[in-house]
Amino acid sequence: MSDGFRKESGVEADELLACLATAVDAILAVVDEEAQLLASSTEGVGLPREAALGSSVYDLLPPHAHDAFRRAHRKAFAEGRSARCEVQGPSGRWYSCRLLPLPGSVGTSRRALVLARDSTEERVAAERERRLEERLVRAQANEALTLLAGGVAHDFNNLLVGIQGNIELSLRRLGNESPATPLLEAAHEATRRAAELVDRLLTYAGRRSPRRAPLRLDVLAREMLDLLRSGVCKKADLRLDLDAALPPLEADATQLRQAIANLVINAAEALGGQPGTVWVRAGLAAPSELAAEETLSARPGSALAYVVLEVEDTGPGVPADARRRVFDPFYSTKGSRRGLGLATVDGIARGHGGALALRSPPGRGAAFRLYLPCADPGSEELPLEPLPDAPLPRLSGRALLLDDDPFVRAVLRALLRTCGAELAIADRAPEALGLLARGDFALVLLDPALPERAGPALFAELRRRAPELPVVLLCGHGEEPARRTWPGCVAYVRKPFRLRDLLSALAPLLGDRSPPTDSAAAP
C-alpha cells in the first residue's frame, strides 16, 4: 500500500481495498503502529471515508471495544503475526476482526491489514443455540428428576404409611392419659412434615396434580398477604398492586397459597435484613409477553391469555451466573436454605400449564413472574368445603390387599382388624390372583406401582375375572392422574394417608359405619 504502488498501477489503495472487500465479504482497512486508519474499503464506522482516514481507531470504536482491539493490535505489531478480536461497533453490530502485519515498510513505519467481518448474525444464532441447549438440558434434568421423584414418592410414602399408621393405632390404644402419648404425637407431627417435603418434591417434578377449582388470584393473594405481613422480614415494606378486574383461574387454591408465600418470603430474604420494598402485583398478560421472557423455567402450553402474579424486591438482584440455576431444586444463593422454595413454585406453575419467569436487571432487584392460564369463559368461583370430621367406622367383611411393601401390609392388616374386617395379603400378582380365585372378597386394595410393572396387567385381569369387584387404588401421585391411568376404581387414596381418610373410603364397601369398640383395638 505504498505510493509506488499507486504510481505504477494507477489504482488508489482505498479502491483496491474496496474491490478486495467485495470479494471476501468483509471490511478491509490499513492501520499503523499508532492505530491510525490509513486506508479503508468503506465508510469509517458511520463517518465518510475522507473524515475517517487519519483518525485513531479508538476514536471510531465505542469505549467498551477498546481493550479487545488494543490487545490484538499490540500482538500483531509486537510479534509480527496474525491476531484476532471481537469488537462491537457504535451501531451495536459485532465484527470479527483479524489483523495481519503487512510485509515491507515505508520509512520506519509498519502497517497492518485489518479484515473485519460482520459476525452479528452468527452471534445471535450462537446465543439462540446456547439458550435452546440450556432448555434441552433443563428439560432432560426435569425428566430425570420426575423419575427420581416417582421412585422416592413410592418408597418413602410406603415407609410413612407404616410409621404414621402404627403411631395412630398406638395413640388409640394408649389413650390421652399415657405418658407416651406426647412423644407419639410429636412423632406423628414429624411424619406429617416429612410427607409435606415429599409433596414439595413431587410438586416440583409436576407429579402432584392440582385440585382445580375456579378462583380469583387477586382475592387469594390479598388473603395470603394479610397473613404474611407479620411473618416476613420486619424491614420489608410489603406493597400491593392487585387488579380487581382479573378473570378467574382454574387452579388449586392450596398450591397457589404456597406459591405466593414462597415468592414473598424469597423476596423479603433477598433484602438481606436491610430496609427495602417488596411489591406484589397481579395483572393480565398476552402470550407474546410470556414468549419474550429471557429467564424462563419452562415453555408452557398455549393459552389465549395469562394472569400474572409478580413479586419484586429492591435487593441486589440475581447474579447472571446464578440465573440459569435459580429454579433448580436444592440450589440457593442463601447458604442456610434448602433451596426448594422457587423449585416448588416452578412445579406449581408447570402443573397448572403456566411458567415462572425471572427479570433481574443488574443492581435493580429481582422480579419473579408467575404466569397462569386464564380459566375458560363462564367459570364461576366456588368456595372450598372442609372435609367432615366423622368418627372411625366399624367395618365387616373381607378385603384383598396387593402391595409389595411390608410396612404398608402390616399397618393395614392391623387397621382393618382393629375395625372388625379381615384382610388377605399378597405381594405379587400371581399370589393375588390365586387368593382371588379361592376367596370371597368385598373389595381389592391395589398399589399400582408394583415391581416389574405388574400393576396394569393385574388390574386388567381383575376387570376380566371380576368386573363388579370394587378396586381401591393406593396411589402416590394424586387422584387426577390415577383416574386417567386407572379408570373404573371406586376410590383413589393418596399415600401417605391418614387412617381416618382410608377408612372413609372403605366404609361404604365393608359393612356398617358404627364406631369400633376399644376392645377391638389390638392388632
Solvent accessible surface area in square Angstrom, and as a share of the most:
residue,aa,sasa,rsa
1,M,73,0.33
2,S,44,0.29
3,D,86,0.44
4,G,34,0.32
5,F,76,0.32
6,R,100,0.36
7,K,168,0.71
8,E,157,0.70
9,S,54,0.35
10,G,64,0.62
11,V,53,0.30
12,E,79,0.36
13,A,20,0.15
14,D,26,0.13
15,E,94,0.42
16,L,47,0.24
17,L,0,0.00
18,A,32,0.25
19,C,90,0.54
20,L,78,0.39
21,A,11,0.08
22,T,116,0.67
23,A,84,0.65
24,V,74,0.43
25,D,118,0.61
26,A,14,0.11
27,I,59,0.30
28,L,6,0.03
29,A,10,0.08
30,V,1,0.00
31,V,1,0.01
32,D,19,0.10
33,E,73,0.33
34,E,130,0.58
35,A,1,0.01
36,Q,75,0.33
37,L,12,0.06
38,L,63,0.31
39,A,6,0.04
40,S,4,0.03
41,S,9,0.06
42,T,45,0.26
43,E,100,0.45
44,G,6,0.05
45,V,61,0.35
46,G,75,0.72
47,L,74,0.37
48,P,75,0.47
49,R,63,0.23
50,E,137,0.62
51,A,57,0.44
52,A,0,0.00
53,L,56,0.28
54,G,47,0.45
55,S,30,0.19
56,S,28,0.18
57,V,14,0.08
58,Y,45,0.17
59,D,113,0.58
60,L,21,0.10
61,L,23,0.11
62,P,21,0.13
63,P,111,0.70
64,H,121,0.54
65,A,4,0.03
66,H,38,0.17
67,D,84,0.44
68,A,21,0.17
69,F,6,0.02
70,R,74,0.27
71,R,158,0.58
72,A,5,0.04
73,H,14,0.06
74,R,155,0.57
75,K,75,0.32
76,A,0,0.00
77,F,19,0.08
78,A,85,0.66
79,E,95,0.43
80,G,48,0.46
81,R,133,0.48
82,S,36,0.23
83,A,3,0.02
84,R,164,0.60
85,C,16,0.09
86,E,72,0.32
87,V,5,0.03
88,Q,42,0.19
89,G,3,0.03
90,P,80,0.51
91,S,90,0.58
92,G,35,0.34
93,R,91,0.33
94,W,67,0.23
95,Y,39,0.15
96,S,23,0.15
97,C,8,0.05
98,R,87,0.32
99,L,0,0.00
100,L,52,0.26
101,P,44,0.28
102,L,48,0.24
103,P,126,0.80
104,G,66,0.63
105,S,70,0.45
106,V,72,0.41
107,G,70,0.68
108,T,137,0.80
109,S,40,0.26
110,R,110,0.40
111,R,59,0.22
112,A,1,0.00
113,L,29,0.15
114,V,12,0.07
115,L,49,0.24
116,A,12,0.09
117,R,92,0.34
118,D,63,0.33
119,S,3,0.02
120,T,19,0.11
121,E,114,0.51
122,E,95,0.43
123,R,97,0.36
124,V,67,0.39
125,A,48,0.37
126,A,59,0.46
127,E,62,0.28
128,R,135,0.49
129,E,119,0.53
130,R,108,0.39
131,R,81,0.29
132,L,101,0.50
133,E,105,0.47
134,E,63,0.28
135,R,83,0.30
136,L,102,0.51
137,V,86,0.49
138,R,39,0.14
139,A,56,0.43
140,Q,103,0.46
141,A,56,0.44
142,N,22,0.11
143,E,113,0.51
144,A,62,0.48
145,L,28,0.14
146,T,32,0.19
147,L,127,0.63
148,L,112,0.56
149,A,5,0.04
150,G,10,0.09
151,G,38,0.37
152,V,52,0.30
153,A,0,0.00
154,H,33,0.15
155,D,86,0.44
156,F,74,0.31
157,N,0,0.00
158,N,1,0.01
159,L,71,0.35
160,L,5,0.03
161,V,2,0.01
162,G,1,0.01
163,I,83,0.42
164,Q,9,0.04
165,G,2,0.02
166,N,68,0.35
167,I,15,0.07
168,E,29,0.13
169,L,7,0.04
170,S,40,0.26
171,L,40,0.20
172,R,100,0.37
173,R,133,0.49
174,L,84,0.42
175,G,30,0.29
176,N,134,0.69
177,E,164,0.73
178,S,21,0.14
179,P,125,0.78
180,A,38,0.29
181,T,9,0.05
182,P,82,0.52
183,L,132,0.65
184,L,40,0.20
185,E,91,0.41
186,A,63,0.49
187,A,40,0.31
188,H,46,0.20
189,E,74,0.33
190,A,59,0.46
191,T,9,0.05
192,R,106,0.39
193,R,160,0.59
194,A,24,0.19
195,A,21,0.16
196,E,83,0.37
197,L,64,0.32
198,V,5,0.03
199,D,38,0.20
200,R,48,0.17
201,L,29,0.15
202,L,1,0.00
203,T,5,0.03
204,Y,6,0.02
205,A,8,0.06
206,G,39,0.37
207,R,67,0.25
208,R,13,0.05
209,S,19,0.13
210,P,7,0.04
211,R,157,0.57
212,R,104,0.38
213,A,18,0.14
214,P,14,0.09
215,L,15,0.08
216,R,63,0.23
217,L,1,0.00
218,D,9,0.04
219,V,76,0.44
220,L,10,0.05
221,A,0,0.00
222,R,110,0.40
223,E,76,0.34
224,M,21,0.09
225,L,0,0.00
226,D,89,0.46
227,L,126,0.63
228,L,20,0.10
229,R,113,0.41
230,S,82,0.53
231,G,63,0.61
232,V,12,0.07
233,C,41,0.24
234,K,166,0.70
235,K,113,0.48
236,A,14,0.11
237,D,61,0.32
238,L,13,0.07
239,R,112,0.41
240,L,43,0.22
241,D,78,0.41
242,L,19,0.09
243,D,61,0.31
244,A,75,0.58
245,A,87,0.68
246,L,6,0.03
247,P,43,0.27
248,P,34,0.21
249,L,1,0.01
250,E,60,0.27
251,A,2,0.01
252,D,12,0.06
253,A,10,0.08
254,T,94,0.54
255,Q,16,0.07
256,L,1,0.00
257,R,75,0.27
258,Q,53,0.23
259,A,0,0.00
260,I,1,0.00
261,A,17,0.13
262,N,24,0.12
263,L,2,0.01
264,V,1,0.00
265,I,73,0.37
266,N,26,0.13
267,A,3,0.02
268,A,3,0.02
269,E,50,0.22
270,A,30,0.23
271,L,12,0.06
272,G,60,0.58
273,G,35,0.34
274,Q,115,0.51
275,P,103,0.64
276,G,18,0.17
277,T,23,0.13
278,V,1,0.01
279,W,73,0.25
280,V,0,0.00
281,R,68,0.25
282,A,8,0.06
283,G,23,0.22
284,L,101,0.50
285,A,7,0.05
286,A,51,0.40
287,P,57,0.36
288,S,82,0.53
289,E,60,0.27
290,L,8,0.04
291,A,65,0.51
292,A,79,0.61
293,E,8,0.03
294,E,121,0.54
295,T,28,0.16
296,L,19,0.10
297,S,2,0.01
298,A,27,0.21
299,R,111,0.41
300,P,34,0.21
301,G,49,0.47
302,S,122,0.79
303,A,25,0.19
304,L,178,0.89
305,A,32,0.25
306,Y,4,0.01
307,V,0,0.00
308,V,8,0.04
309,L,0,0.00
310,E,20,0.09
311,V,2,0.01
312,E,50,0.23
313,D,3,0.02
314,T,81,0.47
315,G,11,0.11
316,P,101,0.64
317,G,19,0.18
318,V,21,0.12
319,P,75,0.47
320,A,77,0.60
321,D,112,0.58
322,A,5,0.04
323,R,61,0.22
324,R,149,0.55
325,R,102,0.37
326,V,14,0.08
327,F,2,0.01
328,D,39,0.20
329,P,28,0.18
330,F,127,0.53
331,Y,50,0.19
332,S,38,0.25
333,T,89,0.52
334,K,53,0.22
335,G,84,0.81
336,S,105,0.68
337,R,133,0.49
338,R,150,0.55
339,G,13,0.12
340,L,3,0.02
341,G,26,0.25
342,L,22,0.11
343,A,1,0.01
344,T,0,0.00
345,V,0,0.00
346,D,1,0.00
347,G,1,0.01
348,I,1,0.00
349,A,0,0.00
350,R,56,0.20
351,G,22,0.21
352,H,7,0.03
353,G,30,0.29
354,G,1,0.01
355,A,0,0.00
356,L,0,0.00
357,A,0,0.00
358,L,6,0.03
359,R,98,0.36
360,S,12,0.07
361,P,53,0.33
362,P,119,0.75
363,G,67,0.64
364,R,177,0.65
365,G,1,0.01
366,A,5,0.04
367,A,8,0.06
368,F,8,0.03
369,R,22,0.08
370,L,0,0.00
371,Y,0,0.00
372,L,3,0.01
373,P,35,0.22
374,C,34,0.20
375,A,15,0.12
376,D,107,0.55
377,P,139,0.87
378,G,75,0.72
379,S,29,0.19
380,E,129,0.58
381,E,91,0.41
382,L,103,0.51
383,P,114,0.72
384,L,106,0.53
385,E,151,0.68
386,P,123,0.77
387,L,144,0.72
388,P,115,0.72
389,D,126,0.65
390,A,49,0.38
391,P,91,0.57
392,L,17,0.09
393,P,10,0.06
394,R,73,0.27
395,L,3,0.01
396,S,52,0.33
397,G,44,0.42
398,R,82,0.30
399,A,0,0.00
400,L,2,0.01
401,L,0,0.00
402,L,1,0.00
403,D,0,0.00
404,D,38,0.19
405,D,21,0.11
406,P,79,0.50
407,F,103,0.43
408,V,0,0.00
409,R,46,0.17
410,A,59,0.46
411,V,0,0.00
412,L,0,0.00
413,R,102,0.37
414,A,10,0.08
415,L,2,0.01
416,L,0,0.00
417,R,125,0.46
418,T,3,0.02
419,C,1,0.00
420,G,33,0.32
421,A,6,0.04
422,E,110,0.49
423,L,20,0.10
424,A,11,0.08
425,I,32,0.16
426,A,1,0.00
427,D,48,0.25
428,R,124,0.45
429,A,17,0.13
430,P,104,0.65
431,E,82,0.37
432,A,3,0.02
433,L,32,0.16
434,G,24,0.23
435,L,34,0.17
436,L,22,0.11
437,A,80,0.62
438,R,181,0.66
439,G,25,0.24
440,D,125,0.65
441,F,16,0.07
442,A,38,0.29
443,L,0,0.00
444,V,2,0.01
445,L,0,0.00
446,L,0,0.00
447,D,3,0.01
448,P,24,0.15
449,A,49,0.38
450,L,12,0.06
451,P,50,0.32
452,E,169,0.76
453,R,212,0.77
454,A,28,0.21
455,G,0,0.00
456,P,75,0.47
457,A,71,0.55
458,L,4,0.02
459,F,20,0.08
460,A,61,0.48
461,E,39,0.17
462,L,3,0.01
463,R,64,0.23
464,R,167,0.61
465,R,112,0.41
466,A,28,0.22
467,P,82,0.52
468,E,156,0.70
469,L,21,0.10
470,P,30,0.19
471,V,1,0.00
472,V,0,0.00
473,L,0,0.00
474,L,0,0.00
475,C,6,0.03
476,G,15,0.14
477,H,45,0.20
478,G,2,0.02
479,E,65,0.29
480,E,63,0.28
481,P,32,0.20
482,A,8,0.06
483,R,118,0.43
484,R,170,0.62
485,T,94,0.55
486,W,22,0.08
487,P,85,0.54
488,G,54,0.52
489,C,12,0.07
490,V,79,0.45
491,A,18,0.14
492,Y,21,0.08
493,V,12,0.07
494,R,77,0.28
495,K,4,0.02
496,P,31,0.20
497,F,8,0.03
498,R,115,0.42
499,L,4,0.02
500,R,81,0.30
501,D,54,0.28
502,L,0,0.00
503,L,0,0.00
504,S,64,0.41
505,A,24,0.19
506,L,0,0.00
507,A,6,0.04
508,P,82,0.51
509,L,51,0.25
510,L,2,0.01
511,G,43,0.41
512,D,82,0.42
513,R,165,0.60
514,S,54,0.35
515,P,81,0.51
516,P,15,0.09
517,T,86,0.50
518,D,124,0.64
519,S,104,0.67
520,A,22,0.17
521,A,12,0.09
522,A,56,0.43
523,P,70,0.44
